[in-house]
Amino acid sequence: MKHGKKEETRKLTIEHIAKITKYSASTVSRALRNDPAAKGETAAKIREVARKLNYFPNLLAKGLRQNKTGTIGIIFNDLNNPFYTEILSEMAEVLNEKNYSMFICYSHYDPERERKNIISLLSKKVDGIIISPIGARSENIKLIRENRVETVFIDSLPAYKDRSYVYTDHRKGVETAAEYLIKNGHRKILLYIGPREKFMADHFIKGYRRTLGKYGIPAKEQNVLEAAKLSIECGYETFKRLLTGDRPGKNPDFTGIITQSDLLAIGVYKTARELGIAIPDNYSIVGYDNIEVTSALSPPLTTVHQSRKRIGRESVNILLNNIENGASEVKVVGIEPYIVIRGSVRKIN
């Protein structure tokens, strides 16, 4: 009998609750979905019975009827980067409020892995996808577009006019960082980026060159330093090789540094501490992202701020609005970065 009781609880339906409460199934349904048409006292009684019986709706069956699964796919480049985890946290809050679940994937800047993630999410019939793409235009993006799934792109400048974007203007961000160093007397500036083949790096290079040109400063190729990954360890190892002479034929002369990520900047700090180099006395540095830990560095890192909360919330709201309203409204939200001035830049003559 006990086993039968468990089975009955597991399979509890609206019809069971209707029988127990002696209300119609339609009345029970309205009460459980908080329909304003359900009378207060009646609805409260029905919900209390449902709570005691541990009733939960069969969302899969409901989803099949409505041709929706109540799931959203998220594809990020790197979940080890606090920048992405802070965006994800905000997304989770909004999706939880709206009773959606997430499938979370990360591409690790690998196009083949990104493709597998996309195929996996499409096979799960997710209602929509939010992605930070590896490339602005690629076969992977084409795959999403061909399957006509609602999509919002983040962390990139718009490349397609028929898709929604929530992006930070990275060229503007690096221009802001370069101008701040220049106005503090720095004319020899190193740009420290991730892999060049990733399109975000291209935005940084163009913004860097444009700003130096604006102030009549030559943009020397040897003053662009490339790390294999946007990570603390790569930031440390690549910068240390630079300073210890392991780059034959490339000996940049610089007083200021702009990094594509705060993680690279933290790697620079690690190298400086190990080699006895003072920041900002020997090198001034401006990071990028303004992740939480940067204010706790010594000295605190001057960095370009990206609004992770706004990126997360805006992208989810755009996506859910299109899903729930059966619309395909294209919305592009550009977020202006700004510099957070702390102690890692000194003024020189």
LOTOR-791076 format. One record per residue (C-alpha): residue in three letters; x negated, y negated, z. Coordinates in steps of 0.5 Angstrom, whole numbers, padded with zeros to 4 digits, always signed. Each point is the difference from the previous one (the first is absolute). Example, Ala and Ser with C-alpha at 12.3 -4.5 7.8 and 13.67 -1.06 7.14 Angstrom:
BEGIN
Ala-0025+0009+0016
Ser-0002-0007-0002
# end
This chain:
BEGIN
Met+0000+0000+0000
Lys-0006-0005+0002
His-0003+0001-0007
Gly+0007-0001-0003
Lys+0001-0007+0004
Lys-0007-0002-0003
Glu+0002+0001-0007
Glu+0007-0004+0001
Thr-0004-0006+0003
Arg-0005+0001-0006
Lys+0005+0000-0005
Leu+0005-0006+0003
Thr+0004-0004-0005
Ile+0005-0005+0000
Glu+0005+0005+0000
His-0002+0003+0006
Ile+0000-0007+0004
Ala+0007-0001-0003
Lys+0002+0006+0003
Ile-0003-0001+0007
Thr+0003-0008+0000
Lys+0006+0002-0003
Tyr-0001-0006-0005
Ser+0000+0001-0008
Ala-0006+0001-0003
Ser+0000-0007-0004
Thr+0001-0003+0007
Val-0006+0003+0003
Ser-0004-0001-0007
Arg+0001-0008+0001
Ala-0002+0000+0007
Leu-0006+0004-0001
Arg-0002-0005-0005
Asn+0002-0006+0004
Asp+0005-0002-0005
Pro+0003-0006+0003
Ala+0007+0003-0002
Ala-0001+0005+0006
Lys+0004-0002+0006
Gly-0005-0002+0006
Glu+0003+0005+0005
Thr+0001+0005-0005
Ala-0007-0001-0003
Ala-0004+0000+0007
Lys+0004+0007+0002
Ile-0002+0003-0007
Arg-0007-0002+0000
Glu-0001+0002+0008
Val+0002+0007-0002
Ala-0004+0000-0006
Arg-0006-0002+0004
Lys+0001+0006+0006
Leu+0001+0005-0006
Asn-0007-0003-0003
Tyr+0003-0001-0007
Phe-0004-0003-0005
Pro+0003-0001-0007
Asn-0003+0005-0006
Leu-0004-0006-0004
Leu-0002+0005-0005
Ala+0007+0002-0002
Lys+0002-0007+0000
Gly-0006-0002-0004
Leu+0002+0005-0005
Arg+0007-0003-0001
Gln-0003-0007-0001
Asn-0006+0002-0004
Lys-0004-0002+0006
Thr-0005+0003+0004
Gly-0001-0006+0005
Thr-0008+0001-0001
Ile-0005-0005-0002
Gly-0007+0002-0003
Ile-0006-0004+0002
Ile-0007+0000-0003
Phe-0005-0004+0003
Asn-0008+0000-0002
Asp-0003+0001+0007
Leu+0004+0002+0006
Asn-0007-0001+0004
Asn+0000-0007-0001
Pro+0004-0004+0005
Phe+0003-0005-0005
Tyr+0004+0006-0003
Thr+0002+0003+0006
Glu+0003-0007+0003
Ile+0004-0001-0007
Leu+0002+0007+0001
Ser+0002-0001+0008
Glu+0005-0006-0003
Met+0003+0004-0005
Ala+0001+0006+0005
Glu+0004-0005+0004
Val+0005-0002-0006
Leu+0001+0006-0002
Asn+0002+0003+0006
Glu+0005-0006+0001
Lys+0003+0002-0006
Asn+0000+0008+0001
Tyr-0005+0002-0005
Ser-0006+0005+0000
Met-0007-0001-0003
Phe-0005+0005-0003
Ile-0006-0003+0001
Cys-0006+0001-0005
Tyr-0007-0003-0002
Ser-0004+0000-0006
His-0007-0001+0003
Tyr-0001-0004-0006
Asp+0000+0006-0004
Pro+0004+0000-0007
Glu+0002+0007+0000
Arg+0002+0000+0007
Glu+0004-0006-0001
Arg+0004+0004-0006
Lys+0001+0006+0004
Asn+0003-0004+0006
Ile+0005-0003-0005
Ile+0002+0006-0003
Ser+0001+0003+0007
Leu+0004-0006+0002
Leu+0004+0001-0007
Ser+0001+0007+0001
Lys+0003-0002+0007
Lys+0005-0004-0003
Val-0002-0006+0004
Asp+0005-0006+0000
Gly-0006-0005-0001
Ile-0007-0001+0000
Ile-0005-0005+0003
Ile-0007+0000-0003
Ser-0007-0003+0000
Pro-0002+0002-0006
Ile-0007+0002-0002
Gly+0000-0004-0007
Ala+0004-0006-0002
Arg+0002+0005-0007
Ser-0001+0007+0000
Glu+0003+0007-0002
Asn+0003+0000+0007
Ile+0003-0006+0000
Lys+0003+0002-0007
Leu+0003+0006+0004
Ile+0004-0003+0005
Arg+0003-0005-0005
Glu+0002+0006-0005
Asn+0003+0003+0006
Arg+0004-0006+0001
Val+0000+0000+0008
Glu+0001-0006+0004
Thr-0007-0003+0001
Val-0004-0005+0004
Phe-0007-0001-0001
Ile-0004-0004+0005
Asp-0008-0002+0001
Ser+0000-0002-0007
Leu+0001-0006-0005
Pro+0006+0002-0005
Ala-0002+0003-0006
Tyr+0007+0002-0002
Lys+0006-0004-0001
Asp+0005+0005+0001
Arg-0002+0002+0007
Ser+0000-0003+0007
Tyr-0006-0002+0004
Val-0002-0003+0007
Tyr-0007-0002-0001
Thr-0006-0004+0003
Asp-0003-0005-0005
His-0007+0003+0001
Arg-0003-0005-0005
Lys+0002-0006+0004
Gly-0002+0004+0007
Val-0007+0001-0003
Glu+0000-0007-0002
Thr+0002-0003+0007
Ala-0006+0004+0003
Ala-0005-0002-0005
Glu+0002-0008+0000
Tyr+0000+0001+0008
Leu-0007+0002-0001
Ile-0002-0005-0005
Lys+0003-0006+0004
Asn-0005+0003+0006
Gly-0006-0001-0004
His-0001+0007-0003
Arg-0001+0000-0007
Lys-0004+0007+0000
Ile+0006+0005+0001
Leu+0001+0007-0001
Leu+0006+0004-0002
Tyr+0001+0007+0004
Ile+0005+0004-0004
Gly+0003+0007+0000
Pro-0001+0004-0007
Arg+0000-0004-0006
Glu+0005+0004-0004
Lys+0005-0001+0005
Phe+0004-0006-0003
Met+0001-0003+0007
Ala-0008-0001+0000
Asp+0001-0004-0007
His+0005-0005+0003
Phe-0006-0002+0005
Ile-0005+0000-0005
Lys+0004-0005-0004
Gly+0002-0004+0006
Tyr-0007+0000+0002
Arg-0003-0002-0007
Arg+0005-0006-0001
Thr-0001-0003+0007
Leu-0008+0000-0001
Gly+0001-0003-0007
Lys+0005-0005+0003
Tyr-0006-0003+0004
Gly-0005+0001-0005
Ile-0004+0006+0004
Pro-0002+0006-0005
Ala+0003+0006+0001
Lys-0006+0005+0000
Glu+0002+0008-0001
Gln-0005+0002+0005
Asn+0004-0004+0005
Val+0006+0005-0001
Leu-0001+0006+0005
Glu+0004+0006-0001
Ala+0002+0005+0005
Ala+0002+0007-0002
Lys+0006+0000+0005
Leu+0004-0006+0004
Ser-0002+0003+0007
Ile-0005-0002+0006
Glu-0005+0006-0002
Cys-0001-0002-0007
Gly+0000-0007+0002
Tyr-0006+0001+0005
Glu-0004+0005-0005
Thr+0001-0004-0006
Phe-0002-0007+0003
Lys-0006+0003+0004
Arg-0002+0003-0007
Leu+0000-0007-0002
Leu-0004-0003+0005
Thr-0005+0005+0001
Gly-0002+0000-0008
Asp+0003+0006-0002
Arg+0003-0003-0006
Pro-0005-0001-0005
Gly+0000-0006-0005
Lys+0006-0003+0004
Asn-0003-0005+0006
Pro+0006-0005+0001
Asp-0001-0006+0004
Phe+0006-0002+0004
Thr+0002-0004+0006
Gly+0007+0002+0000
Ile+0004+0006-0001
Ile+0007+0002-0002
Thr+0003+0007+0001
Gln+0006+0003-0004
Ser+0002+0003+0007
Asp-0001-0001+0007
Leu-0003+0007+0000
Leu-0005-0002-0004
Ala-0002-0006+0004
Ile+0000+0005+0006
Gly-0005+0004-0003
Val-0004-0007-0001
Tyr+0000-0001+0007
Lys-0002+0007+0002
Thr-0006-0001-0005
Ala-0002-0007+0003
Arg+0000+0003+0007
Glu-0004+0006-0002
Leu-0005-0005-0004
Gly+0000-0005+0005
Ile+0003-0005-0004
Ala+0004-0006+0003
Ile+0007-0001-0003
Pro+0002-0006-0001
Asp-0008-0003+0001
Asn-0003+0005-0006
Tyr+0007+0001-0004
Ser+0006-0003+0000
Ile+0006+0005-0002
Val+0008-0001-0001
Gly+0004+0007+0000
Tyr+0006+0002-0004
Asp+0007+0002+0003
Asn-0001-0002+0008
Ile+0001+0006+0003
Glu+0001+0000+0007
Val-0007+0002+0002
Thr-0003-0006-0003
Ser+0002-0004+0005
Ala-0004+0004+0005
Leu-0007+0000-0004
Ser-0006-0004+0003
Pro+0001-0005-0003
Pro+0007+0001-0002
Leu+0001+0000-0007
Thr+0002-0005-0005
Thr+0005+0003-0005
Val+0005-0001-0005
His+0007+0002+0003
Gln+0005+0005-0004
Ser+0007+0000+0003
Arg+0001+0008+0001
Lys+0006-0001+0004
Arg+0003-0004-0006
Ile-0002+0005-0005
Gly+0003+0006+0003
Arg+0006-0004+0002
Glu+0001-0003-0007
Ser-0001+0006-0004
Val+0004+0005+0004
Asn+0006-0006+0000
Ile-0001+0000-0008
Leu+0000+0007-0001
Leu+0006+0002+0004
Asn+0004-0006-0003
Asn+0000+0003-0006
Ile+0001+0007+0002
Glu+0006-0002+0004
Asn+0003-0005-0005
Gly-0001+0004-0006
Ala-0004-0005-0003
Ser-0007-0001-0003
Glu-0001-0007+0002
Val-0007-0002-0002
Lys-0003-0004+0006
Val-0008-0002+0000
Val-0002-0003+0007
Gly-0007-0003+0000
Ile-0003-0001+0007
Glu-0005-0006+0001
Pro-0006+0002+0004
Tyr-0003-0005+0005
Ile-0007+0000+0003
Val+0000+0001+0008
Ile-0007-0003+0002
Arg-0003+0003+0006
Gly-0008+0000+0001
Ser-0003+0004-0005
Val-0002-0006-0005
Arg-0005-0006+0002
Lys-0001-0006-0003
Ile-0006-0001-0004
Asn-0004-0006-0004
# end
